[in-house]
């Protein structure tokens, strides 16, 4: 009878019995400890990832704010440069208004006399004044300098300088009833306010 098969049978049975034995408390503790360590590492990783994402978001927001501020600064600078070019002649233009005023006064003064005048020289003088005044206003207009007369318009302290008040039942109170001196704008900005008389409400005694 052979001994080798019996020895193999005994060895297999020993292995089988060892595998069937339940896990010891030490093994369970080790397994639980490993699981807790993995969970802690995952939580730490999630925390670090969240912090990095928050920092990235904050950096992106700062970048966008800085970019918007830079764009606003550039826009303001360009506007200021454009305004500086546009209104560089403001002082000179304001002085030219005096020339226009004198021509307008002279033209109006000569208008009635020119209608009845028999002297060709006077008529030529009147026509020369009229033409000069017209050409000057055309030059003003081409350079953004525009004349305005706000008769019957609502009084606006930005464009109108009220010198007197007047009663006129045919006009609405608070409007311009008389223009004493024309106003001018330079590129829609008031260069000289029109000097006007405003209409006031009739007194209670009337």
C-alpha positions in Angstrom: 0.0 0.0 0.0 1.4 3.5 -1.0 1.9 6.2 1.6 2.1 9.2 -0.9 -1.6 9.4 -1.8 -2.6 9.4 1.8 -0.1 12.2 2.6 -1.5 14.3 -0.3 -5.0 13.7 1.0 -4.1 14.8 4.5 -2.3 18.0 3.1 -5.4 19.0 1.1 -7.6 18.4 4.1 -5.4 20.7 6.2 -5.5 23.5 3.6 -9.3 23.1 3.4 -9.7 23.4 7.1 -7.4 26.5 7.2 -9.5 28.2 4.5 -12.7 27.4 6.2 -11.5 29.0 9.4 -13.2 32.4 10.1 -11.2 35.8 9.9 -9.6 36.8 13.2 -10.4 40.2 14.9 -7.0 41.4 14.0 -7.6 40.9 10.3 -11.0 42.7 10.5 -9.4 45.6 12.3 -6.7 45.8 9.6 -9.3 45.8 6.9 -11.4 48.4 8.6 -8.3 50.6 9.1 -7.4 50.4 5.4 -10.9 51.4 4.4 -10.9 54.3 6.7 -7.6 55.5 5.4 -8.8 55.3 1.8 -12.0 57.2 2.7 -9.8 59.9 4.5 -7.6 60.2 1.4 -10.6 60.6 -0.9 -12.1 63.3 1.4 -8.8 65.1 1.5 -8.5 64.9 -2.3 -12.1 66.2 -2.7 -11.3 69.1 -0.3 -8.1 70.1 -2.1 -9.9 69.9 -5.5 -12.7 72.1 -4.2 -10.2 74.6 -2.9 -8.3 74.7 -6.2 -11.6 75.1 -8.1 -12.6 78.0 -5.8 -9.2 79.7 -6.3 -9.4 79.3 -10.0 -12.9 80.8 -10.1 -11.8 83.7 -8.0 -8.8 84.3 -10.3 -11.0 84.2 -13.3 -13.4 86.7 -11.8 -10.5 89.0 -10.9 -9.2 88.7 -14.5 -12.6 89.6 -15.9 -13.0 92.6 -13.6 -9.5 93.8 -14.5 -10.2 93.3 -18.2 -13.5 95.2 -17.9 -11.8 98.1 -16.0 -9.0 98.2 -18.6 -11.6 98.4 -21.4 -13.5 101.1 -19.6 -10.3 103.1 -19.0 -9.5 102.8 -22.7 -12.9 103.9 -23.8 -12.8 106.9 -21.4 -9.4 107.8 -22.7 -10.5 107.6 -26.3 -13.6 109.7 -25.6 -11.5 112.3 -23.8 -9.1 112.5 -26.8 -11.9 112.8 -29.2 -13.5 115.5 -27.1 -10.2 117.3 -26.9 -9.9 117.3 -30.6 -13.5 118.3 -31.1 -13.6 121.2 -28.7 -10.0 122.4 -29.2 -11.3 125.4 -31.1 -13.9 126.3 -28.5 -12.2 129.5 -27.3 -11.5 130.7 -30.8 -15.0 129.9 -31.9 -16.5 131.8 -29.1 -14.6 134.9 -30.1 -15.8 134.5 -33.7 -19.3 134.8 -32.4 -18.7 138.5 -31.8 -17.9 138.9 -35.5 -21.1 137.1 -36.4 -23.1 139.3 -34.0 -21.7 142.5 -35.5 -22.5 141.3 -39.0 -26.0 140.3 -38.0 -26.7 143.7 -36.4 -25.2 145.6 -39.4 -27.3 143.5 -41.9 -30.5 144.0 -40.0 -29.8 147.8 -39.7 -29.2 148.1 -43.4 -32.1 145.8 -44.5 -34.9 148.4 -44.4 -32.8 151.1 -45.9 -31.7 148.9 -48.7 -35.3 148.3 -49.7 -35.8 152.0 -50.5 -32.2 153.0 -51.2 -31.5 154.4 -54.7 -27.7 154.5 -54.3 -26.2 151.4 -56.0 -23.2 151.5 -53.7 -25.4 151.1 -50.6 -27.3 148.2 -52.1 -23.9 146.6 -53.0 -22.8 147.2 -49.4 -25.9 145.5 -48.0 -25.6 142.6 -50.4 -21.9 142.2 -49.3 -22.9 142.2 -45.7 -25.6 139.7 -46.2 -23.3 137.4 -48.2 -20.5 137.6 -45.7 -22.8 136.8 -42.8 -24.3 133.8 -44.8 -20.8 132.4 -45.7 -19.6 132.8 -42.1 -22.6 130.8 -40.8 -21.9 128.1 -43.4 -18.3 127.9 -42.2 -19.6 127.6 -38.6 -22.0 124.9 -39.6 -19.3 122.8 -41.4 -17.2 122.9 -38.2 -20.0 121.9 -35.8 -20.9 125.4 -34.7 -24.7 126.0 -35.1 -26.8 129.0 -34.4 -30.2 128.6 -32.7 -33.1 131.0 -31.8 -35.4 129.3 -29.3 -38.5 131.5 -29.8 -41.6 129.8 -28.3 -39.5 126.9 -27.0 -39.7 125.8 -23.3 -37.2 127.7 -21.3 -34.0 125.6 -20.7 -31.4 127.1 -18.3 -28.7 125.1 -20.1 -29.3 126.7 -23.5 -31.2 129.9 -22.5 -30.2 132.9 -20.4 -33.3 134.6 -19.0 -32.8 138.4 -18.9 -36.4 139.4 -18.3 -40.0 138.2 -17.9 -42.9 139.3 -19.9 -46.7 138.7 -19.9 -48.2 137.5 -23.2 -51.6 135.9 -23.2 -51.0 134.4 -26.6 -48.0 132.4 -25.4 -47.6 129.6 -22.9 -46.0 130.6 -19.5 -42.5 129.2 -19.1 -41.6 129.5 -22.8 -39.3 131.9 -24.6 -41.3 134.9 -25.8 -38.4 137.1 -27.0 -34.9 136.4 -28.3 -32.5 139.2 -27.5 -29.4 137.5 -28.7 -29.0 134.2 -30.6 -27.4 131.2 -29.0 -24.7 128.8 -30.5 -23.8 125.2 -29.9 -20.5 123.5 -30.7 -21.1 119.8 -31.6 -24.4 119.9 -29.6 -22.7 121.4 -26.6 -23.9 124.9 -25.6 -21.2 127.3 -26.5 -23.2 130.4 -25.8 -26.7 130.5 -24.3 -29.3 132.5 -26.1 -30.3 135.7 -24.2 -34.1 135.6 -23.9 -37.2 136.9 -22.3 -39.5 134.3 -20.8 -43.2 134.4 -20.6 -44.8 134.5 -17.2 -48.3 133.7 -16.1 -50.7 136.7 -16.0 -51.1 138.4 -12.7 -54.2 137.6 -10.6 -55.5 141.1 -10.9 -55.9 140.8 -14.7 
